[in-house]
């Protein structure tokens, strides 16, 4: 097994451990004691995985292509109001409304 493969396997094992702790409802200290893991090591891996996930979301957002949806009609409702809602990565919602 190569170092890269070993690193990927180790990362996946820690990703699974972090998910198990979150699902367990136990404190990090209790979970780590039960699993025989140093709490500092657990926190280090949890932070490392969170940073990787944030970087992945950022790189996907940066690489997203531009989509031209064409011209909007002058009024989409009888009263002339317009509402656009965009749901973005990371739980961000952008709403544009015209009355």
ChimeraX attribute file (.defattr): number of C-alpha atoms within 10 A of each C-alpha:
attribute: neighborCount
match mode: 1-to-1
recipient: residues
	/A:1	5
	/A:2	7
	/A:3	8
	/A:4	9
	/A:5	10
	/A:6	11
	/A:7	11
	/A:8	12
	/A:9	12
	/A:10	12
	/A:11	15
	/A:12	13
	/A:13	12
	/A:14	17
	/A:15	16
	/A:16	12
	/A:17	18
	/A:18	19
	/A:19	12
	/A:20	13
	/A:21	18
	/A:22	13
	/A:23	9
	/A:24	11
	/A:25	10
	/A:26	12
	/A:27	11
	/A:28	19
	/A:29	15
	/A:30	13
	/A:31	20
	/A:32	18
	/A:33	12
	/A:34	9
	/A:35	11
	/A:36	9
	/A:37	13
	/A:38	12
	/A:39	15
	/A:40	12
	/A:41	11
	/A:42	19
	/A:43	13
	/A:44	11
	/A:45	17
	/A:46	17
	/A:47	12
	/A:48	15
	/A:49	17
	/A:50	13
	/A:51	12
	/A:52	12
	/A:53	12
	/A:54	13
	/A:55	12
	/A:56	12
	/A:57	14
	/A:58	14
	/A:59	11
	/A:60	12
	/A:61	13
	/A:62	9
	/A:63	9
	/A:64	9
	/A:65	8
	/A:66	6
	/A:67	6
	/A:68	6
	/A:69	6
	/A:70	6
	/A:71	6
	/A:72	8
	/A:73	8
	/A:74	9
	/A:75	11
	/A:76	11
	/A:77	10
	/A:78	7
	/A:79	8
	/A:80	10
	/A:81	12
	/A:82	16
	/A:83	11
	/A:84	9
	/A:85	10
	/A:86	10
	/A:87	10
	/A:88	10
	/A:89	11
	/A:90	10
	/A:91	6
	/A:92	9
	/A:93	10
	/A:94	9
	/A:95	10
	/A:96	9
	/A:97	9
	/A:98	9
	/A:99	7
